[in-house]
Amino acid sequence: MKSKHIDEVKNKKNKRKKKKTGRRILLIIILILIIAIGWFTYKTYKNGGGLSGMLATAIGHDENTKKDLKEIKVLLLGVSTDIDSELTDTIMVASYNPNTQKANLLSIPRDTFTGKNKSRALASQKINALYNMTRDPQKTLQAVNNLTGLDIKYYVLVRTEALIKLVDAIGGVEFNVPINMYYTDKKQDLKIDLKEGIQKIDGNKAEQLLRFRHNNDGTTYPIEYGDNDLGRMRTQRDFISATLKQTLKPGNIFKIGQILEIANENLETNLELSFVKDYIPYAVEFNTENMTTATLPGTTPDMKDTNNVSIFVADKEATKKLVNSMFYNEVKDEEKSNTIVNNGTTNNSTYSSQIKIELLNGSGNKASLQRAKDILEEAGYNVTKTGTTSSISKTIITNKKDISDEELKEIKDKLSVGNISTNRSSTSLVDVSIVIGKDF
């Protein structure tokens, strides 16, 4: 009996010891967690806070990492794989600077001529045919560098399936379809049937939107939007911007595994993940309002002068000027000279009076055109052309020449509405084209 009592006492002591040991371990774990959370919170704060700071901390960045990151330039190639040939019908130069949070999208027309003698032009000398002939993205990359003078090192080749799956993965994209689109092609098993206006675009509709060139009756985008391929490239840029905005929403961070799987199956690139990951924490905070978009300037010569081949010939001088303004942020002397400084304040009225504006009414309300004209002229702008166009939901302010971002935003502020875009043209008679929408 005595030994049994002694065993019971020992067991009780052991249980008390285990409880004390368990409490100590639990306290140590809690203490470690508090220290870890405190350290992570401090590092997140030092890395700028928010989701960006959290991601930067999670992958081992410190407050100096972003400062060392340089602007990244990438050639984006969109390939349709539902036809026999693999033509790169979407060609864009994209850049992103994590320190300034600015980005650029420059569209290269698919018919851009890459040969030396346009009078003997061949279809194989169009820039969209280079990948189809060689299956080597480097050939297109080299051609784009020759055209733009840029030294782009990276490319991303995206197949049609990737965008369809991505759009579905992120839950669709809210987008303003600029016009009614209806086109059928039995050979390609293609049917495009989209109505004008803001709507949720899923993967199937995204393919229709991006492949649209013209309707069955031959009608296409209106001139003020950018007809034919210019309109198609503008729609592509705007949709990519909208898709990027949706993808970067915090809720889609949890879908990163699915997004990476889609990329792995449908992308071809020379970018290393170890390189790209350093940009991801800062890209999640990117605001698409800070994106500048434009099209390579040039002309489409008469086919009788180009061996009966439809080609686009880049304007070298205009291209150099555009590339400098987009990718090198050169301050233009003419902008400096047109800005008057008086008692520490900046006055842009002299510059504003030199800006020629085309004003088109797409609101469906005749009074809106006159009201917009009065507002702009009162602010000192030179409205040289007015007219009526097809109805649109939202006002569009298009940079046709080399107007600064600040001046475009000033025009938007005067009208209190407007989506800003760029569609530079060396042949345009105006500096800015504005289509008044129903939102005005």
C-alpha distance (Angstrom), angle and dihedral (degrees) to the residues before:
residue distance angle dihedral
M1 . . .
K2 3.77 . .
S3 3.83 93.1 .
K4 3.80 89.9 47.7
H5 3.78 90.4 53.7
I6 3.81 90.4 48.3
D7 3.85 90.2 51.6
E8 3.80 91.2 50.9
V9 3.81 91.1 51.1
K10 3.81 90.3 48.9
N11 3.82 91.3 49.3
K12 3.81 91.3 50.9
K13 3.81 90.4 49.4
N14 3.82 90.8 48.6
K15 3.81 91.3 49.9
R16 3.80 90.6 50.1
K17 3.81 89.7 49.2
K18 3.81 91.4 49.1
K19 3.81 90.9 49.5
K20 3.81 90.7 49.9
T21 3.82 90.6 46.3
G22 3.84 90.5 47.7
R23 3.80 90.7 50.3
R24 3.80 91.3 49.0
I25 3.82 91.7 50.0
L26 3.82 90.4 47.7
L27 3.82 91.0 49.4
I28 3.81 90.7 48.5
I29 3.83 90.9 50.2
I30 3.83 91.1 48.3
L31 3.80 90.1 47.5
I32 3.82 91.3 50.0
L33 3.83 90.0 48.6
I34 3.81 91.4 49.5
I35 3.80 91.0 49.9
A36 3.83 91.9 45.4
I37 3.80 93.1 47.2
G38 3.79 90.3 45.4
W39 3.80 91.6 49.9
F40 3.83 91.8 45.6
T41 3.81 91.2 47.9
Y42 3.81 91.1 48.8
K43 3.82 92.4 48.0
T44 3.82 90.4 45.8
Y45 3.81 89.0 52.8
K46 3.82 91.0 48.3
N47 3.81 88.8 49.4
G48 3.79 92.0 55.8
G49 3.79 101.7 -85.3
G50 3.78 129.0 -112.2
L51 3.79 125.7 66.8
S52 3.80 90.9 -40.3
G53 3.79 92.2 55.1
M54 3.80 91.8 46.5
L55 3.80 93.0 51.9
A56 3.81 92.2 44.7
T57 3.80 90.6 52.0
A58 3.81 92.4 45.3
I59 3.81 92.8 58.0
G60 3.80 94.1 44.2
H61 3.82 103.6 -97.9
D62 3.78 123.7 149.0
E63 3.80 130.8 -159.0
N64 3.83 91.3 -83.6
T65 3.82 98.4 50.9
K66 3.80 96.3 84.1
K67 3.82 92.1 49.4
D68 3.81 89.2 61.4
L69 3.81 94.6 50.2
K70 3.78 113.8 101.8
E71 3.80 129.0 -152.3
I72 3.79 110.1 -78.9
K73 3.82 120.9 -142.0
V74 3.80 120.7 -164.0
L75 3.80 134.3 177.9
L76 3.82 110.4 -132.7
L77 3.81 116.1 -154.5
G78 3.81 120.8 -172.4
V79 3.81 114.6 -159.3
S80 3.80 125.9 -169.0
T81 3.81 108.7 -145.4
D82 3.80 98.0 -178.2
I83 3.82 92.8 86.2
D84 3.81 131.4 60.1
S85 3.81 95.0 -104.3
E86 3.80 124.1 56.5
L87 3.79 103.3 -138.0
T88 3.78 119.0 174.7
D89 3.80 95.5 -130.2
T90 3.80 91.9 166.2
I91 3.81 114.3 58.1
M92 3.80 120.1 167.1
V93 3.78 138.7 160.0
A94 3.80 109.8 -138.8
S95 3.79 127.3 -171.5
Y96 3.81 133.5 -179.1
N97 3.80 130.1 -172.0
P98 3.83 112.7 -165.0
N99 3.81 92.9 -164.5
T100 3.81 97.4 53.3
Q101 3.83 93.8 28.1
K102 3.80 89.4 -135.4
A103 3.79 127.5 135.1
N104 3.80 138.2 -175.8
L105 3.80 135.7 -153.0
L106 3.80 117.0 -166.4
S107 3.81 115.8 -175.8
I108 3.81 119.5 -146.8
P109 3.82 112.0 -154.2
R110 3.81 110.0 -117.8
D111 3.83 91.9 -129.4
T112 3.82 93.6 54.6
F113 3.81 108.6 142.7
T114 3.81 115.5 -122.3
G115 3.81 98.8 176.1
K116 3.81 128.8 94.2
N117 3.81 103.2 -124.7
K118 3.81 113.3 48.0
S119 3.82 92.0 -174.8
R120 3.82 86.6 67.6
A121 3.79 96.2 38.6
L122 3.80 120.3 161.7
A123 3.80 128.0 -160.7
S124 3.81 87.9 -122.4
Q125 3.81 88.5 63.7
K126 3.78 92.7 64.5
I127 3.78 110.9 107.3
N128 3.82 93.8 -122.5
A129 3.83 90.6 60.1
L130 3.82 96.8 57.3
Y131 3.80 96.0 82.6
N132 3.81 92.6 43.2
M133 3.82 90.7 57.0
T134 3.80 98.6 45.0
R135 3.84 106.6 16.7
D136 3.81 83.5 -138.0
P137 3.85 115.9 122.9
Q138 3.80 89.2 -163.2
K139 3.82 89.8 73.5
T140 3.81 91.3 58.9
L141 3.80 90.4 42.3
Q142 3.81 90.7 54.9
A143 3.83 91.3 48.0
V144 3.82 91.8 51.4
N145 3.80 91.3 49.0
N146 3.81 89.5 51.0
L147 3.81 91.2 50.6
T148 3.80 97.6 45.0
G149 3.80 103.8 29.1
L150 3.80 88.4 -127.5
D151 3.79 123.0 135.5
I152 3.80 99.2 -135.6
K153 3.79 112.2 174.3
Y154 3.79 102.7 177.4
Y155 3.79 134.6 63.9
V156 3.79 135.2 -174.3
L157 3.80 117.0 -162.3
V158 3.82 111.1 -161.2
R159 3.78 123.2 -165.9
T160 3.81 120.7 -146.7
E161 3.79 92.6 -108.9
A162 3.80 91.8 60.8
L163 3.80 95.8 62.0
I164 3.81 92.6 43.4
K165 3.82 91.7 52.6
L166 3.83 93.4 41.7
V167 3.81 93.5 52.4
D168 3.81 90.4 50.1
A169 3.82 91.9 45.2
I170 3.81 93.3 55.8
G171 3.79 92.5 47.2
G172 3.79 99.2 -101.9
V173 3.80 131.7 -65.3
E174 3.81 129.4 -96.1
F175 3.80 105.7 -129.7
N176 3.79 139.4 164.6
V177 3.82 106.9 -127.9
P178 3.82 102.2 -147.7
I179 3.84 99.1 -146.8
N180 3.79 142.1 2.0
M181 3.81 108.2 -80.3
Y182 3.79 124.0 -159.6
Y183 3.80 123.3 160.3
T184 3.80 135.2 142.4
D185 3.81 130.7 -167.5
K186 3.81 116.7 176.2
K187 3.81 92.9 -170.2
Q188 3.80 90.9 61.2
D189 3.82 92.9 33.7
L190 3.79 85.5 -124.0
K191 3.79 127.5 152.1
I192 3.79 120.8 173.8
D193 3.79 116.3 -171.4
L194 3.81 114.7 158.9
K195 3.79 130.3 149.7
E196 3.80 123.5 -138.8
G197 3.80 117.5 -101.5
I198 3.81 144.4 53.4
Q199 3.79 113.0 -39.5
K200 3.80 144.8 142.7
I201 3.80 108.7 -86.2
D202 3.81 116.0 -154.5
G203 3.80 126.0 -170.2
N204 3.80 94.9 -84.1
K205 3.80 93.1 49.9
A206 3.82 90.4 44.7
E207 3.80 90.3 60.4
Q208 3.81 90.7 49.0
L209 3.80 92.1 48.2
L210 3.80 95.8 49.6
R211 3.80 96.2 43.7
F212 3.80 95.9 48.3
R213 3.83 116.0 115.8
H214 3.79 104.7 153.0
N215 3.80 142.4 -15.2
N216 3.80 125.3 -101.3
D217 3.80 89.3 -99.7
G218 3.83 91.1 55.3
T219 3.81 96.8 -106.7
T220 3.79 117.3 134.1
Y221 3.80 140.5 168.9
P222 3.84 114.5 -30.9
I223 3.81 117.4 -102.5
E224 3.81 93.6 -112.5
Y225 3.82 89.6 57.3
G226 3.80 93.7 43.5
D227 3.79 115.9 -85.9
N228 3.81 127.4 -124.4
D229 3.82 112.7 -17.6
L230 3.81 93.2 1.2
G231 3.80 89.3 59.1
R232 3.79 91.7 44.6
M233 3.81 91.9 51.9
R234 3.79 91.3 47.5
T235 3.81 91.0 51.8
Q236 3.80 89.9 48.6
R237 3.81 92.2 51.4
D238 3.80 93.3 46.0
F239 3.80 92.4 47.8
I240 3.80 92.9 47.9
S241 3.82 88.2 51.6
A242 3.81 91.1 50.4
T243 3.82 91.7 46.5
L244 3.80 90.8 49.2
K245 3.80 90.6 50.7
Q246 3.80 91.4 51.4
T247 3.82 93.9 44.2
L248 3.81 92.1 52.7
K249 3.80 93.6 55.1
P250 3.84 110.8 119.4
G251 3.82 92.6 -117.5
N252 3.79 91.3 62.8
I253 3.81 92.3 57.5
F254 3.81 86.3 83.8
K255 3.81 89.2 57.4
I256 3.79 92.7 57.3
G257 3.82 91.7 111.3
Q258 3.81 92.0 55.5
I259 3.81 91.7 44.2
L260 3.82 91.8 50.9
E261 3.80 90.6 49.0
I262 3.82 90.5 53.2
A263 3.80 89.5 48.8
N264 3.79 92.8 48.4
E265 3.81 92.0 53.0
N266 3.80 99.2 42.7
L267 3.80 109.6 26.1
E268 3.78 131.0 83.7
T269 3.79 114.0 -166.1
N270 3.78 144.7 148.9
L271 3.82 91.3 -143.3
E272 3.80 114.5 113.8
L273 3.82 117.5 -135.8
S274 3.81 89.3 -134.4
F275 3.81 87.5 61.1
V276 3.81 98.2 42.0
K277 3.82 95.6 47.6
D278 3.81 91.3 68.4
Y279 3.82 89.5 64.2
I280 3.82 97.3 46.6
P281 3.85 98.5 80.5
Y282 3.80 91.3 57.2
A283 3.80 96.9 38.2
V284 3.83 90.8 63.9
E285 3.81 88.2 68.8
F286 3.80 94.8 48.7
N287 3.80 114.9 128.5
T288 3.81 112.6 -149.2
E289 3.82 88.2 -145.4
N290 3.82 84.4 76.3
M291 3.79 92.3 61.0
T292 3.81 120.9 106.4
T293 3.80 116.4 -156.0
A294 3.80 130.0 -169.7
T295 3.80 144.6 151.5
L296 3.79 126.2 -119.4
P297 3.84 105.1 -96.7
G298 3.77 119.6 -122.4
T299 3.79 146.3 102.0
T300 3.80 141.0 -91.7
P301 3.83 107.4 -129.1
D302 3.78 123.3 -147.9
M303 3.81 108.7 -84.4
K304 3.82 91.0 -126.6
D305 3.81 86.2 69.1
T306 3.80 95.1 46.8
N307 3.80 104.8 53.0
N308 3.84 90.3 -91.0
V309 3.81 90.0 -65.2
S310 3.80 118.9 127.9
I311 3.81 106.5 -128.0
F312 3.80 139.1 162.3
V313 3.81 116.4 -133.8
A314 3.80 116.6 -155.0
D315 3.81 118.2 -131.1
K316 3.82 103.0 -125.8
E317 3.80 98.0 -157.6
A318 3.81 94.8 43.5
T319 3.81 90.3 45.4
K320 3.81 91.9 52.3
K321 3.80 90.8 50.2
L322 3.81 92.8 47.4
V323 3.81 94.0 46.9
N324 3.81 90.9 49.6
S325 3.79 92.5 51.0
M326 3.82 94.3 46.2
F327 3.78 104.7 37.2
Y328 3.79 105.5 22.4
N329 3.83 100.0 35.3
E330 3.79 93.0 -137.7
V331 3.80 113.1 -178.2
K332 3.78 108.8 -125.8
D333 3.80 117.0 -127.0
E334 3.80 90.7 -141.3
E335 3.80 90.2 58.1
K336 3.81 90.7 50.0
S337 3.79 92.6 50.3
N338 3.79 92.9 47.6
T339 3.80 94.3 54.5
I340 3.81 115.3 86.7
V341 3.79 119.0 -157.6
N342 3.79 115.6 -153.0
N343 3.83 124.5 174.2
G344 3.79 92.5 -22.1
T345 3.82 95.3 -51.1
T346 3.80 128.9 107.5
N347 3.78 119.2 -125.7
N348 3.81 117.3 -164.3
S349 3.80 97.4 175.5
T350 3.82 93.6 105.8
Y351 3.81 90.8 50.9
S352 3.82 92.2 44.6
S353 3.81 92.4 56.2
Q354 3.81 89.4 57.0
I355 3.81 93.5 55.6
K356 3.80 111.8 99.5
I357 3.79 112.8 -147.9
E358 3.79 130.5 -163.0
L359 3.83 110.2 -155.1
L360 3.81 119.4 -163.2
N361 3.79 125.9 -178.9
G362 3.81 114.3 -131.2
S363 3.80 95.5 152.0
G364 3.79 97.9 88.8
N365 3.81 89.3 -127.2
K366 3.82 116.3 105.5
A367 3.82 92.5 -157.9
S368 3.81 91.7 58.6
L369 3.80 93.3 66.8
Q370 3.80 93.5 55.1
R371 3.80 92.5 44.1
A372 3.82 91.4 52.0
K373 3.82 91.0 46.6
D374 3.82 91.1 51.1
I375 3.82 91.9 49.8
L376 3.80 93.7 50.2
E377 3.81 96.3 44.0
E378 3.79 91.1 47.0
A379 3.81 87.4 54.7
G380 3.82 89.4 53.9
Y381 3.80 100.9 -101.2
N382 3.81 122.3 140.7
V383 3.83 109.7 -124.4
T384 3.81 101.6 -165.7
K385 3.80 100.3 168.2
T386 3.81 136.4 30.2
G387 3.78 132.2 -179.8
T388 3.79 147.9 136.4
T389 3.79 127.7 -91.7
S390 3.79 139.0 172.3
S391 3.80 116.7 -57.2
I392 3.82 118.1 -88.7
S393 3.80 131.9 -179.6
K394 3.79 100.9 -135.7
T395 3.79 131.6 37.6
I396 3.82 114.3 -108.8
I397 3.82 123.6 -154.3
T398 3.80 110.2 -165.9
N399 3.81 125.3 -166.3
K400 3.81 105.0 -140.0
K401 3.81 97.9 174.1
D402 3.82 132.5 12.6
I403 3.80 103.6 -53.5
S404 3.81 113.1 154.1
D405 3.82 121.8 -108.6
E406 3.81 89.0 -118.8
E407 3.81 92.7 56.4
L408 3.81 92.3 47.5
K409 3.80 89.9 51.9
E410 3.81 88.6 48.9
I411 3.83 89.8 55.2
K412 3.80 89.5 48.6
D413 3.81 90.6 50.7
K414 3.81 91.1 51.3
L415 3.81 91.5 53.1
S416 3.84 92.3 37.6
V417 3.83 89.1 -139.2
G418 3.79 139.3 58.5
N419 3.79 144.9 109.6
I420 3.80 110.0 -124.3
S421 3.80 120.0 -138.0
T422 3.79 137.8 159.1
N423 3.79 127.1 -128.8
R424 3.80 104.4 158.3
S425 3.80 117.4 -163.1
S426 3.80 127.1 -177.9
T427 3.82 89.2 -152.0
S428 3.82 97.6 51.2
L429 3.81 116.1 119.7
V430 3.82 92.3 -154.6
D431 3.80 134.6 55.7
V432 3.80 97.1 -142.6
S433 3.81 131.6 23.6
I434 3.80 117.3 -158.4
V435 3.80 124.3 -169.9
I436 3.80 110.4 -166.2
G437 3.80 110.7 -139.2
K438 3.79 134.1 -163.4
D439 3.81 89.2 -90.0
F440 3.83 91.7 70.0
